[in-house]
Amino acid sequence: MPASRPPRATSRPVTFVRPVRCHPAGPIGPRQRDVDTVRQVLNAKELLTTAER
């Protein structure tokens, strides 16, 4: 059992290290999408407030 545990521990960081390297370039798209959604939500709120007035 102890011999099988180290490979698992080493395999997990390797899988995590690869995504971390890819993340910096990946989240750029989702972040822009989040900004767009936030803008849409703010615009919707402004429309609601103007409609109530």
CHARMM internal coordinates of N, CA and C (Angstrom, degrees):
IC EDIT
DIST 1 N 1 CA 1.4717
DIST 1 CA 1 C 1.5323
ANGL 1 N 1 CA 1 C 112.04
DIST 1 C 2 N 1.3515
ANGL 1 CA 1 C 2 N 118.86
DIHE 1 N 1 CA 1 C 2 N -48.55
DIST 2 N 2 CA 1.4734
ANGL 1 C 2 N 2 CA 118.53
DIHE 1 CA 1 C 2 N 2 CA -177.96
DIST 2 CA 2 C 1.5175
ANGL 2 N 2 CA 2 C 112.17
DIHE 1 C 2 N 2 CA 2 C -58.79
DIST 2 C 3 N 1.3340
ANGL 2 CA 2 C 3 N 116.79
DIHE 2 N 2 CA 2 C 3 N -31.25
DIST 3 N 3 CA 1.4662
ANGL 2 C 3 N 3 CA 118.69
DIHE 2 CA 2 C 3 N 3 CA -179.45
DIST 3 CA 3 C 1.5258
ANGL 3 N 3 CA 3 C 110.39
DIHE 2 C 3 N 3 CA 3 C -70.30
DIST 3 C 4 N 1.3280
ANGL 3 CA 3 C 4 N 117.79
DIHE 3 N 3 CA 3 C 4 N -30.04
DIST 4 N 4 CA 1.4645
ANGL 3 C 4 N 4 CA 119.46
DIHE 3 CA 3 C 4 N 4 CA -178.08
DIST 4 CA 4 C 1.5286
ANGL 4 N 4 CA 4 C 111.09
DIHE 3 C 4 N 4 CA 4 C -81.92
DIST 4 C 5 N 1.3204
ANGL 4 CA 4 C 5 N 118.42
DIHE 4 N 4 CA 4 C 5 N -21.02
DIST 5 N 5 CA 1.4641
ANGL 4 C 5 N 5 CA 119.61
DIHE 4 CA 4 C 5 N 5 CA -177.55
DIST 5 CA 5 C 1.5349
ANGL 5 N 5 CA 5 C 112.95
DIHE 4 C 5 N 5 CA 5 C -69.80
DIST 5 C 6 N 1.3485
ANGL 5 CA 5 C 6 N 118.92
DIHE 5 N 5 CA 5 C 6 N -46.52
DIST 6 N 6 CA 1.4784
ANGL 5 C 6 N 6 CA 118.25
DIHE 5 CA 5 C 6 N 6 CA -178.58
DIST 6 CA 6 C 1.5253
ANGL 6 N 6 CA 6 C 113.53
DIHE 5 C 6 N 6 CA 6 C -56.44
DIST 6 C 7 N 1.3428
ANGL 6 CA 6 C 7 N 120.15
DIHE 6 N 6 CA 6 C 7 N -44.04
DIST 7 N 7 CA 1.4760
ANGL 6 C 7 N 7 CA 119.00
DIHE 6 CA 6 C 7 N 7 CA -180.00
DIST 7 CA 7 C 1.5270
ANGL 7 N 7 CA 7 C 110.93
DIHE 6 C 7 N 7 CA 7 C -57.93
DIST 7 C 8 N 1.3354
ANGL 7 CA 7 C 8 N 117.32
DIHE 7 N 7 CA 7 C 8 N -39.64
DIST 8 N 8 CA 1.4672
ANGL 7 C 8 N 8 CA 118.48
DIHE 7 CA 7 C 8 N 8 CA 179.26
DIST 8 CA 8 C 1.5288
ANGL 8 N 8 CA 8 C 110.04
DIHE 7 C 8 N 8 CA 8 C -63.43
DIST 8 C 9 N 1.3153
ANGL 8 CA 8 C 9 N 116.65
DIHE 8 N 8 CA 8 C 9 N -44.02
DIST 9 N 9 CA 1.4621
ANGL 8 C 9 N 9 CA 119.88
DIHE 8 CA 8 C 9 N 9 CA -178.66
DIST 9 CA 9 C 1.5332
ANGL 9 N 9 CA 9 C 109.76
DIHE 8 C 9 N 9 CA 9 C -63.06
DIST 9 C 10 N 1.3403
ANGL 9 CA 9 C 10 N 116.58
DIHE 9 N 9 CA 9 C 10 N -38.92
DIST 10 N 10 CA 1.4647
ANGL 9 C 10 N 10 CA 119.34
DIHE 9 CA 9 C 10 N 10 CA -178.75
DIST 10 CA 10 C 1.5268
ANGL 10 N 10 CA 10 C 109.77
DIHE 9 C 10 N 10 CA 10 C -73.54
DIST 10 C 11 N 1.3375
ANGL 10 CA 10 C 11 N 118.03
DIHE 10 N 10 CA 10 C 11 N -35.11
DIST 11 N 11 CA 1.4647
ANGL 10 C 11 N 11 CA 119.72
DIHE 10 CA 10 C 11 N 11 CA -177.76
DIST 11 CA 11 C 1.5242
ANGL 11 N 11 CA 11 C 109.94
DIHE 10 C 11 N 11 CA 11 C -69.74
DIST 11 C 12 N 1.3311
ANGL 11 CA 11 C 12 N 118.11
DIHE 11 N 11 CA 11 C 12 N -34.03
DIST 12 N 12 CA 1.4672
ANGL 11 C 12 N 12 CA 119.29
DIHE 11 CA 11 C 12 N 12 CA -178.07
DIST 12 CA 12 C 1.5358
ANGL 12 N 12 CA 12 C 111.73
DIHE 11 C 12 N 12 CA 12 C -65.29
DIST 12 C 13 N 1.3407
ANGL 12 CA 12 C 13 N 119.14
DIHE 12 N 12 CA 12 C 13 N -50.19
DIST 13 N 13 CA 1.4708
ANGL 12 C 13 N 13 CA 118.57
DIHE 12 CA 12 C 13 N 13 CA 179.19
DIST 13 CA 13 C 1.5295
ANGL 13 N 13 CA 13 C 112.00
DIHE 12 C 13 N 13 CA 13 C -59.13
DIST 13 C 14 N 1.3270
ANGL 13 CA 13 C 14 N 117.13
DIHE 13 N 13 CA 13 C 14 N -36.98
DIST 14 N 14 CA 1.4743
ANGL 13 C 14 N 14 CA 119.16
DIHE 13 CA 13 C 14 N 14 CA -179.40
DIST 14 CA 14 C 1.5177
ANGL 14 N 14 CA 14 C 108.98
DIHE 13 C 14 N 14 CA 14 C -61.19
DIST 14 C 15 N 1.3439
ANGL 14 CA 14 C 15 N 117.14
DIHE 14 N 14 CA 14 C 15 N -43.39
DIST 15 N 15 CA 1.4637
ANGL 14 C 15 N 15 CA 119.26
DIHE 14 CA 14 C 15 N 15 CA -179.21
DIST 15 CA 15 C 1.5277
ANGL 15 N 15 CA 15 C 109.96
DIHE 14 C 15 N 15 CA 15 C -66.83
DIST 15 C 16 N 1.3549
ANGL 15 CA 15 C 16 N 117.20
DIHE 15 N 15 CA 15 C 16 N -34.02
DIST 16 N 16 CA 1.4521
ANGL 15 C 16 N 16 CA 119.18
DIHE 15 CA 15 C 16 N 16 CA -179.74
DIST 16 CA 16 C 1.5268
ANGL 16 N 16 CA 16 C 110.79
DIHE 15 C 16 N 16 CA 16 C -74.40
DIST 16 C 17 N 1.3357
ANGL 16 CA 16 C 17 N 116.71
DIHE 16 N 16 CA 16 C 17 N -36.98
DIST 17 N 17 CA 1.4674
ANGL 16 C 17 N 17 CA 119.38
DIHE 16 CA 16 C 17 N 17 CA -177.56
DIST 17 CA 17 C 1.5253
ANGL 17 N 17 CA 17 C 109.90
DIHE 16 C 17 N 17 CA 17 C -63.27
DIST 17 C 18 N 1.3203
ANGL 17 CA 17 C 18 N 117.45
DIHE 17 N 17 CA 17 C 18 N -40.37
DIST 18 N 18 CA 1.4703
ANGL 17 C 18 N 18 CA 119.00
DIHE 17 CA 17 C 18 N 18 CA -177.80
DIST 18 CA 18 C 1.5287
ANGL 18 N 18 CA 18 C 111.57
DIHE 17 C 18 N 18 CA 18 C -62.47
DIST 18 C 19 N 1.3349
ANGL 18 CA 18 C 19 N 119.30
DIHE 18 N 18 CA 18 C 19 N -49.54
DIST 19 N 19 CA 1.4699
ANGL 18 C 19 N 19 CA 118.44
DIHE 18 CA 18 C 19 N 19 CA 178.66
DIST 19 CA 19 C 1.5297
ANGL 19 N 19 CA 19 C 112.29
DIHE 18 C 19 N 19 CA 19 C -61.11
DIST 19 C 20 N 1.3306
ANGL 19 CA 19 C 20 N 117.22
DIHE 19 N 19 CA 19 C 20 N -36.89
DIST 20 N 20 CA 1.4637
ANGL 19 C 20 N 20 CA 119.32
DIHE 19 CA 19 C 20 N 20 CA -179.61
DIST 20 CA 20 C 1.5224
ANGL 20 N 20 CA 20 C 109.96
DIHE 19 C 20 N 20 CA 20 C -59.37
DIST 20 C 21 N 1.3271
ANGL 20 CA 20 C 21 N 116.52
DIHE 20 N 20 CA 20 C 21 N -40.52
DIST 21 N 21 CA 1.4682
ANGL 20 C 21 N 21 CA 119.14
DIHE 20 CA 20 C 21 N 21 CA 179.30
DIST 21 CA 21 C 1.5265
ANGL 21 N 21 CA 21 C 109.82
DIHE 20 C 21 N 21 CA 21 C -66.62
DIST 21 C 22 N 1.3242
ANGL 21 CA 21 C 22 N 117.69
DIHE 21 N 21 CA 21 C 22 N -34.79
DIST 22 N 22 CA 1.4680
ANGL 21 C 22 N 22 CA 120.48
DIHE 21 CA 21 C 22 N 22 CA -177.82
DIST 22 CA 22 C 1.5279
ANGL 22 N 22 CA 22 C 111.32
DIHE 21 C 22 N 22 CA 22 C -80.76
DIST 22 C 23 N 1.3379
ANGL 22 CA 22 C 23 N 117.79
DIHE 22 N 22 CA 22 C 23 N -23.43
DIST 23 N 23 CA 1.4594
ANGL 22 C 23 N 23 CA 119.84
DIHE 22 CA 22 C 23 N 23 CA -174.42
DIST 23 CA 23 C 1.5305
ANGL 23 N 23 CA 23 C 112.76
DIHE 22 C 23 N 23 CA 23 C -60.29
DIST 23 C 24 N 1.3500
ANGL 23 CA 23 C 24 N 119.15
DIHE 23 N 23 CA 23 C 24 N -45.73
DIST 24 N 24 CA 1.4649
ANGL 23 C 24 N 24 CA 118.89
DIHE 23 CA 23 C 24 N 24 CA -175.65
DIST 24 CA 24 C 1.5261
ANGL 24 N 24 CA 24 C 112.37
DIHE 23 C 24 N 24 CA 24 C -50.48
DIST 24 C 25 N 1.3312
ANGL 24 CA 24 C 25 N 117.67
DIHE 24 N 24 CA 24 C 25 N -38.99
DIST 25 N 25 CA 1.4639
ANGL 24 C 25 N 25 CA 119.66
DIHE 24 CA 24 C 25 N 25 CA -179.57
DIST 25 CA 25 C 1.5302
ANGL 25 N 25 CA 25 C 110.69
DIHE 24 C 25 N 25 CA 25 C -84.70
DIST 25 C 26 N 1.3249
ANGL 25 CA 25 C 26 N 117.43
DIHE 25 N 25 CA 25 C 26 N -26.71
DIST 26 N 26 CA 1.4714
ANGL 25 C 26 N 26 CA 120.01
DIHE 25 CA 25 C 26 N 26 CA -175.48
DIST 26 CA 26 C 1.5175
ANGL 26 N 26 CA 26 C 113.61
DIHE 25 C 26 N 26 CA 26 C -72.22
DIST 26 C 27 N 1.3297
ANGL 26 CA 26 C 27 N 118.93
DIHE 26 N 26 CA 26 C 27 N -51.51
DIST 27 N 27 CA 1.4632
ANGL 26 C 27 N 27 CA 120.20
DIHE 26 CA 26 C 27 N 27 CA -171.96
DIST 27 CA 27 C 1.5264
ANGL 27 N 27 CA 27 C 114.10
DIHE 26 C 27 N 27 CA 27 C -64.10
DIST 27 C 28 N 1.3356
ANGL 27 CA 27 C 28 N 117.83
DIHE 27 N 27 CA 27 C 28 N -10.09
DIST 28 N 28 CA 1.4628
ANGL 27 C 28 N 28 CA 118.51
DIHE 27 CA 27 C 28 N 28 CA -177.91
DIST 28 CA 28 C 1.5318
ANGL 28 N 28 CA 28 C 109.56
DIHE 27 C 28 N 28 CA 28 C -58.61
DIST 28 C 29 N 1.3381
ANGL 28 CA 28 C 29 N 116.80
DIHE 28 N 28 CA 28 C 29 N -45.21
DIST 29 N 29 CA 1.4699
ANGL 28 C 29 N 29 CA 119.85
DIHE 28 CA 28 C 29 N 29 CA -179.77
DIST 29 CA 29 C 1.5223
ANGL 29 N 29 CA 29 C 111.27
DIHE 28 C 29 N 29 CA 29 C -63.39
DIST 29 C 30 N 1.3415
ANGL 29 CA 29 C 30 N 118.45
DIHE 29 N 29 CA 29 C 30 N -55.73
DIST 30 N 30 CA 1.4687
ANGL 29 C 30 N 30 CA 120.19
DIHE 29 CA 29 C 30 N 30 CA 179.57
DIST 30 CA 30 C 1.5250
ANGL 30 N 30 CA 30 C 112.24
DIHE 29 C 30 N 30 CA 30 C -56.48
DIST 30 C 31 N 1.3200
ANGL 30 CA 30 C 31 N 117.42
DIHE 30 N 30 CA 30 C 31 N -38.21
DIST 31 N 31 CA 1.4643
ANGL 30 C 31 N 31 CA 119.18
DIHE 30 CA 30 C 31 N 31 CA -179.41
DIST 31 CA 31 C 1.5185
ANGL 31 N 31 CA 31 C 109.47
DIHE 30 C 31 N 31 CA 31 C -62.40
DIST 31 C 32 N 1.3241
ANGL 31 CA 31 C 32 N 117.80
DIHE 31 N 31 CA 31 C 32 N -45.08
DIST 32 N 32 CA 1.4653
ANGL 31 C 32 N 32 CA 120.63
DIHE 31 CA 31 C 32 N 32 CA 178.51
DIST 32 CA 32 C 1.5259
ANGL 32 N 32 CA 32 C 109.47
DIHE 31 C 32 N 32 CA 32 C -60.34
DIST 32 C 33 N 1.3347
ANGL 32 CA 32 C 33 N 116.32
DIHE 32 N 32 CA 32 C 33 N -40.26
DIST 33 N 33 CA 1.4639
ANGL 32 C 33 N 33 CA 119.27
DIHE 32 CA 32 C 33 N 33 CA 179.17
DIST 33 CA 33 C 1.5181
ANGL 33 N 33 CA 33 C 109.69
DIHE 32 C 33 N 33 CA 33 C -63.75
DIST 33 C 34 N 1.3394
ANGL 33 CA 33 C 34 N 117.69
DIHE 33 N 33 CA 33 C 34 N -42.02
DIST 34 N 34 CA 1.4672
ANGL 33 C 34 N 34 CA 120.30
DIHE 33 CA 33 C 34 N 34 CA 179.32
DIST 34 CA 34 C 1.5275
ANGL 34 N 34 CA 34 C 109.34
DIHE 33 C 34 N 34 CA 34 C -61.43
DIST 34 C 35 N 1.3248
ANGL 34 CA 34 C 35 N 116.97
DIHE 34 N 34 CA 34 C 35 N -42.36
DIST 35 N 35 CA 1.4679
ANGL 34 C 35 N 35 CA 119.60
DIHE 34 CA 34 C 35 N 35 CA 179.79
DIST 35 CA 35 C 1.5212
ANGL 35 N 35 CA 35 C 109.42
DIHE 34 C 35 N 35 CA 35 C -61.13
DIST 35 C 36 N 1.3265
ANGL 35 CA 35 C 36 N 116.69
DIHE 35 N 35 CA 35 C 36 N -42.85
DIST 36 N 36 CA 1.4682
ANGL 35 C 36 N 36 CA 119.66
DIHE 35 CA 35 C 36 N 36 CA 179.69
DIST 36 CA 36 C 1.5228
ANGL 36 N 36 CA 36 C 110.28
DIHE 35 C 36 N 36 CA 36 C -62.36
DIST 36 C 37 N 1.3423
ANGL 36 CA 36 C 37 N 117.24
DIHE 36 N 36 CA 36 C 37 N -43.67
DIST 37 N 37 CA 1.4656
ANGL 36 C 37 N 37 CA 120.36
DIHE 36 CA 36 C 37 N 37 CA -179.18
DIST 37 CA 37 C 1.5243
ANGL 37 N 37 CA 37 C 109.52
DIHE 36 C 37 N 37 CA 37 C -64.32
DIST 37 C 38 N 1.3375
ANGL 37 CA 37 C 38 N 116.50
DIHE 37 N 37 CA 37 C 38 N -41.30
DIST 38 N 38 CA 1.4738
ANGL 37 C 38 N 38 CA 119.09
DIHE 37 CA 37 C 38 N 38 CA 179.21
DIST 38 CA 38 C 1.5170
ANGL 38 N 38 CA 38 C 109.75
DIHE 37 C 38 N 38 CA 38 C -61.29
DIST 38 C 39 N 1.3273
ANGL 38 CA 38 C 39 N 116.68
DIHE 38 N 38 CA 38 C 39 N -42.60
DIST 39 N 39 CA 1.4675
ANGL 38 C 39 N 39 CA 119.54
DIHE 38 CA 38 C 39 N 39 CA 179.40
DIST 39 CA 39 C 1.5222
ANGL 39 N 39 CA 39 C 110.06
DIHE 38 C 39 N 39 CA 39 C -62.35
DIST 39 C 40 N 1.3393
ANGL 39 CA 39 C 40 N 116.92
DIHE 39 N 39 CA 39 C 40 N -42.66
DIST 40 N 40 CA 1.4634
ANGL 39 C 40 N 40 CA 120.11
DIHE 39 CA 39 C 40 N 40 CA 179.17
DIST 40 CA 40 C 1.5209
ANGL 40 N 40 CA 40 C 110.18
DIHE 39 C 40 N 40 CA 40 C -61.28
DIST 40 C 41 N 1.3433
ANGL 40 CA 40 C 41 N 116.96
DIHE 40 N 40 CA 40 C 41 N -42.41
DIST 41 N 41 CA 1.4719
ANGL 40 C 41 N 41 CA 120.26
DIHE 40 CA 40 C 41 N 41 CA 179.89
DIST 41 CA 41 C 1.5184
ANGL 41 N 41 CA 41 C 109.71
DIHE 40 C 41 N 41 CA 41 C -63.04
DIST 41 C 42 N 1.3358
ANGL 41 CA 41 C 42 N 117.08
DIHE 41 N 41 CA 41 C 42 N -44.27
DIST 42 N 42 CA 1.4670
ANGL 41 C 42 N 42 CA 119.59
DIHE 41 CA 41 C 42 N 42 CA -179.76
DIST 42 CA 42 C 1.5215
ANGL 42 N 42 CA 42 C 109.72
DIHE 41 C 42 N 42 CA 42 C -62.90
DIST 42 C 43 N 1.3199
ANGL 42 CA 42 C 43 N 116.82
DIHE 42 N 42 CA 42 C 43 N -42.42
DIST 43 N 43 CA 1.4667
ANGL 42 C 43 N 43 CA 119.53
DIHE 42 CA 42 C 43 N 43 CA 179.06
DIST 43 CA 43 C 1.5242
ANGL 43 N 43 CA 43 C 110.00
DIHE 42 C 43 N 43 CA 43 C -61.96
DIST 43 C 44 N 1.3328
ANGL 43 CA 43 C 44 N 117.47
DIHE 43 N 43 CA 43 C 44 N -41.58
DIST 44 N 44 CA 1.4643
ANGL 43 C 44 N 44 CA 121.16
DIHE 43 CA 43 C 44 N 44 CA 179.13
DIST 44 CA 44 C 1.5212
ANGL 44 N 44 CA 44 C 109.91
DIHE 43 C 44 N 44 CA 44 C -62.31
DIST 44 C 45 N 1.3316
ANGL 44 CA 44 C 45 N 117.06
DIHE 44 N 44 CA 44 C 45 N -42.45
DIST 45 N 45 CA 1.4676
ANGL 44 C 45 N 45 CA 120.15
DIHE 44 CA 44 C 45 N 45 CA 179.59
DIST 45 CA 45 C 1.5291
ANGL 45 N 45 CA 45 C 109.61
DIHE 44 C 45 N 45 CA 45 C -63.54
DIST 45 C 46 N 1.3299
ANGL 45 CA 45 C 46 N 116.40
DIHE 45 N 45 CA 45 C 46 N -41.77
DIST 46 N 46 CA 1.4631
ANGL 45 C 46 N 46 CA 118.87
DIHE 45 CA 45 C 46 N 46 CA 179.32
DIST 46 CA 46 C 1.5263
ANGL 46 N 46 CA 46 C 110.08
DIHE 45 C 46 N 46 CA 46 C -62.62
DIST 46 C 47 N 1.3254
ANGL 46 CA 46 C 47 N 117.60
DIHE 46 N 46 CA 46 C 47 N -41.51
DIST 47 N 47 CA 1.4609
ANGL 46 C 47 N 47 CA 120.78
DIHE 46 CA 46 C 47 N 47 CA 178.58
DIST 47 CA 47 C 1.5302
ANGL 47 N 47 CA 47 C 109.86
DIHE 46 C 47 N 47 CA 47 C -62.18
DIST 47 C 48 N 1.3301
ANGL 47 CA 47 C 48 N 117.14
DIHE 47 N 47 CA 47 C 48 N -41.81
DIST 48 N 48 CA 1.4670
ANGL 47 C 48 N 48 CA 119.93
DIHE 47 CA 47 C 48 N 48 CA 179.93
DIST 48 CA 48 C 1.5252
ANGL 48 N 48 CA 48 C 110.03
DIHE 47 C 48 N 48 CA 48 C -63.44
DIST 48 C 49 N 1.3372
ANGL 48 CA 48 C 49 N 116.74
DIHE 48 N 48 CA 48 C 49 N -44.50
DIST 49 N 49 CA 1.4636
ANGL 48 C 49 N 49 CA 119.30
DIHE 48 CA 48 C 49 N 49 CA -178.17
DIST 49 CA 49 C 1.5265
ANGL 49 N 49 CA 49 C 109.75
DIHE 48 C 49 N 49 CA 49 C -64.85
DIST 49 C 50 N 1.3213
ANGL 49 CA 49 C 50 N 117.56
DIHE 49 N 49 CA 49 C 50 N -39.76
DIST 50 N 50 CA 1.4673
ANGL 49 C 50 N 50 CA 119.81
DIHE 49 CA 49 C 50 N 50 CA 179.91
DIST 50 CA 50 C 1.5295
ANGL 50 N 50 CA 50 C 109.23
DIHE 49 C 50 N 50 CA 50 C -68.72
DIST 50 C 51 N 1.3293
ANGL 50 CA 50 C 51 N 118.56
DIHE 50 N 50 CA 50 C 51 N -37.35
DIST 51 N 51 CA 1.4678
ANGL 50 C 51 N 51 CA 120.97
DIHE 50 CA 50 C 51 N 51 CA 179.09
DIST 51 CA 51 C 1.5263
ANGL 51 N 51 CA 51 C 109.71
DIHE 50 C 51 N 51 CA 51 C -65.28
DIST 51 C 52 N 1.3328
ANGL 51 CA 51 C 52 N 116.89
DIHE 51 N 51 CA 51 C 52 N -40.91
DIST 52 N 52 CA 1.4707
ANGL 51 C 52 N 52 CA 119.46
DIHE 51 CA 51 C 52 N 52 CA 179.74
DIST 52 CA 52 C 1.5342
ANGL 52 N 52 CA 52 C 109.66
DIHE 51 C 52 N 52 CA 52 C -64.50
DIST 52 C 53 N 1.3246
ANGL 52 CA 52 C 53 N 116.71
DIHE 52 N 52 CA 52 C 53 N -38.80
DIST 53 N 53 CA 1.4634
ANGL 52 C 53 N 53 CA 119.31
DIHE 52 CA 52 C 53 N 53 CA 179.46
DIST 53 CA 53 C 1.5241
ANGL 53 N 53 CA 53 C 109.27
DIHE 52 C 53 N 53 CA 53 C -69.05
END
COOR INIT
IC SEED 1 N 1 CA 1 C
IC BUILD
